[in-house]
Amino acid sequence: MELTSKKFKSELILEIQACLQLAVPLVITQILEAGIPLLDGVMMGLLNSQALAAGALGAVTFSTLASVCRSVLSAAGVSVANAFGAGKIDQVSRATGQGIWLAVTMCLPVMFVIWHFDSILLLTGQEESNVLLAQTYLRSIVWGFPAALGFCILKEVSSALNRPQFLTVITVVGLLSNAAANYVLMFGKFGFPVLGLAGIGWASALIFWLNFIAATSWICFDNYFKKYQLDCALHQFDKDMFIDIFQTGWFLGLQYGAEIGVFTVTALLMGWFGTETLAAHEITVETESFVETVSIGISYAVTMRVGQLRGQNDLKGASRAGFVCIALITPVVSIVALIFWLFPNYIVAMYLDTSNLDNIEIVKTAISFLAAGAIVQIFYSIQTIAAGALIGLKDTKVPVLITMFAYWGVGLGGGYLMAFTFGWGAIGLWLGLVLGLLMGAVLLTWRFYLLTTELSYSRQQPHAVLFAERLVEKGGAGSMSL
């Protein structure tokens, strides 16, 4: 019994170390990447309240479409992690190549949608002046979309190969450069024309390209990556692997689309309450998004750890990795919740002049949103890490159904009832998000526990294999193979 206890503690400590080794640079990178839209939001407020509201529409639209595409591409990272864990070096380059081809395939259609998204915004009942202003932002930032997807692929591959540290250096420089580019292009410094909100979009596009070029150069010249022959990735088109990655990624895209789509629809519904409410919502969302980057960074780490351990056929270790990461994030988000509750005025002051009487309504509304947002970010963090662990198992179909039910059924449906049917106003939409995210966190965590427990047992008990296979088939564990 004592030996078993010591072995468990040793394995637990080693897993914590392995998770932190991946999670720390990925969290820092994710925070810095999220710093770009957060910085954009702060600088939008320097223009005027309408620019902040219109920028919210544009930023939510772009981030929604980009995040859906990134989630599709994360399937390539899982395939690379599986190959790396199994020691199949030749498949690392092949999986990387299929991810790049998938990014190329998605790029032009999504850029077309972004370019013409103003028509969709008008159909949702947004104020025409806000839509026209948002259009200038979207038609500038869209040119950075290919580079954003390219950087995503490189981040997935380097993380799967346990080498994400260089991304931190690149994103630090990118964030600082973005602040300078925003200032120059917004206000027309050093001979540049005054571009206002569009200038923020152009600055972001420029930083996307600089980050992508820097990451590509680093991978090409770092000796660590040479044995994987990533420079030959584009020349290794594998139809079967491409289809496998696409099928897995398709469900991931639906899952993340359901998640982020709810926030997009919520932002559109907030627009029905007026520009002040929409601006307050943008303040809360941007603050939440920045905080949630910690859990997203850890979810990247748990996806890669679970994927690597799955490649080694160590499902017990995969289960341990998932719950270690959930344990790591819980105290962090609890502290953040206290900050939201105790110091909301200081948070709002980052975006607007709280002493300006014209901003009183925005400030009051934002404070009430932040109170609900404190709870939202706790449940969001838990469900994000649980979802990341399931991605590492290539379990995709059931998580999509769980997400659709939790976000759209409970979250948006309940929020709409509270906001409009019960007459609680805009805060009802945020309370709906609280309920939806709670449901998602519970169901996705239980799903991960169930899969790793049953499949691990089936490895040890031959008579249980048939049950495990039926569980996967009925549950839809994507392309997961036993």
Number of C-alpha atoms within 10 A of each C-alpha: 6 7 8 9 10 11 12 12 12 12 14 16 13 12 20 18 12 16 21 19 16 24 27 18 22 27 23 20 25 23 24 24 20 22 23 23 23 22 19 25 24 18 23 25 20 16 14 11 21 19 22 31 29 28 30 28 28 28 24 22 22 21 14 21 20 22 17 23 26 23 21 28 29 29 29 31 32 32 31 31 31 29 25 24 23 17 14 14 15 14 20 25 24 26 29 28 25 28 33 21 14 22 21 14 11 15 17 13 10 17 22 11 15 22 18 13 19 24 13 13 21 14 8 13 13 21 15 13 11 23 23 15 21 28 24 23 27 27 19 20 25 21 19 21 22 22 20 23 24 24 22 23 25 21 24 25 26 20 26 29 22 17 18 22 18 17 24 20 16 20 26 18 14 23 21 15 17 25 19 11 19 25 16 21 23 24 16 15 12 8 8 12 13 14 18 23 28 22 25 31 29 26 25 28 21 20 24 26 20 20 23 23 15 17 21 14 11 15 18 14 10 10 10 11 16 12 10 20 14 20 15 12 20 16 12 14 16 13 10 10 18 21 13 18 25 20 17 27 28 20 23 29 25 23 26 24 24 22 23 20 20 19 21 20 16 22 22 19 19 24 23 15 12 13 20 23 24 29 30 28 27 25 31 26 21 22 21 20 18 20 19 23 22 23 30 23 23 28 30 28 33 32 31 36 31 31 33 29 24 25 23 17 17 17 23 16 20 28 22 17 24 29 18 18 24 22 12 15 18 15 12 15 24 14 12 18 21 14 16 23 17 11 12 20 16 13 18 21 14 15 24 24 15 18 10 9 9 12 15 15 13 21 28 16 19 27 23 17 25 28 20 22 23 22 24 24 23 25 22 24 26 28 25 26 28 29 31 30 32 29 30 32 29 28 26 27 22 20 26 23 15 19 28 22 18 25 29 21 15 22 28 25 18 22 28 23 16 20 21 13 12 11 12 15 17 25 21 23 27 29 23 27 30 25 20 27 27 22 20 28 23 15 19 25 21 12 19 23 18 14 21 21 15 18 21 21 17 18 16 10 10 10 11 15 18 10 14 20 18 11 16 21 14 11 16 17 22 22 17 16 9 11
